[in-house]
Every structure is written in C-alpha cells, then in structure tokens.
Amino acid sequence: MRSLWKGAISFGLVNVPVRMYAATDRQDIKFNYLHRVCGTPIRYRKMCPLCEQEVSQEDIVRGYQYAKDQFVVLTEDELARPENEEKAINILDFVELAQIDPVYYDKTYYLEPAEGGKKAYHLLLKAMEEAGKAAIAKVVIRSKEVIAAIRVYGQVLAMETMFYNDEVRSISQLTGLEPVQVDERELKMALELINNMATDFRPEGYRDTYRAALLERIEAKIQGRQITTPPQPQEEKVSDLLAALEASLKATAPAGGRR
C-alpha cells in the first residue's frame, strides 16, 4: 500500500511517528459515458455560459456564495493553511468507544509506526487496549482540519475520520416519527424472529451479488467480441493541405496573372 500521510501522534509530551494508509478500497464498477451514435467517450468541459467559451484552470477562482448570485472570492493564498503547520494527530481526549455513534464515522485509515516510533507506538496501542479507550484527536488531511477517533484494531491503530456535530443532520427534520402503540404479541414474535436470525458477524459472508453478476455480463460481452471501438479522428495530411491551398490560390488569382 502507498502511504498517504506521514506525521506523528501527539499526546501530552509524547510524539509517535506514524504513516497513514487508506484502510478501505471501494470496488465499484466504473463506466465511461459514450456517444450512442459512434461510441466516442463524452468530454466534459469547463465553460463560462456568459462568455460562451471554455475556461482554463488558471482562469478559475473559488468563490463562496453568501446570497443568491452574490460571491466572495478567495485567493489560493487566503485558502492556504500555514506552511509551518505541524503534521500531527493531536489527541484531545480518551473516551469509551461505545459512546461514539457510528453516524459520526466517515473514513477509516491504518496508522503504522514510522522510523524511530515502534516502541512508543506499541506502548500507546497496549495502553489503549488495556484501558479500553479510544482517542479523540484533530488532524489536518489535504488542507482540511478534521476530528478523528483512534482505536485499537487487531495489531494496529486505526483512525476513523469523523463528522463534526453540526455536520450530522438532526432527526427532528424527519416527519414520520410519531409514536405508535406496539402490540405485545407482535413484539414477542418479532423478538423471536430476531433471535432466530441472530449470529456472529462474519464480514466475509456478505458479497455484492449485483457487482458480481455485472462483471459476469461484462466478461461475457468481451468473450463474445461485443466490443465498441470509437473511430479515431482522421489526421489532416500536410500534402492534402498544401494541395488545397495551391488550388485555392489558383482559383482566386486574377485573370492574366497576379498583380
């Protein structure tokens, strides 16, 4: 795996050098959009609808819309974080992992000890394991400051980036939560059904059956040579261009020669 970030876990006066890796990898099947007529991949251009022209990257700025059609433009320097900002995972608190509702979790990363950090890394891992605690920390990833939970995951420390509290929508926005009287007999039957289906969680026992079937269909089309190859645009030949220019000059030359 390729390391995404290198820094240190910082708690108290202790610094633990670590490298960070993405713990998950989406296995989605990716498609290109093609023109139905010729099978050519569709291009997406950055266009200015007012100037009616394509805009290059250097002519694009970022603006914050504070009201309808009203923007505040920020330069790259204004958006940049301090250059001397320390690359650190700063632990703020230790909490019970069960107190963190999964709705707050965003993405998981593995942390491994970097050069010179093995002893401190395993000391922190062992201490957290025995205490049964998770660490709440702040870290800057790709210029964004995020809150994260660090927990023991097998023989490694895993870091879960989290949503801030104001990023989690309130259930008060839902409209269909009026309490309903539950029949005791129906409740008993529902509990029996849950108990009958109860088992240990085995992640390897679940698979994306739709993706597997789709890959089979794709492979069958490949084997059956049902393949779309878009036509390549013809390159204009220089000799043809010269011939066309010469013919044009002759056709437009004044009678009796050039003046």
Secondary structure, 3 states (H helix, E strand, C coil): CCCCEEEEEEECCEEEEEEEEECCCCCCCCCCCECCCCCCECCCCCEECCCCEECCHHHCCEEEEEECCEEEEECHHHHCCCCCCCCEEEEEEEEEHHHCCHHHEEEEEEEEECCCCHHHHHHHHHHHHHHCEEEEEEEEECCEEEEEEEEEECCEEEEEEECCHHHCCCHHHCCCCCCCCCCHHHHHHHHHHHHHHCCCCCHHHCCCHHHHHHHHHHHHHHHCCCCCCCCCCCCCCHHHHHHHHHHHHHHHCCCCCCC
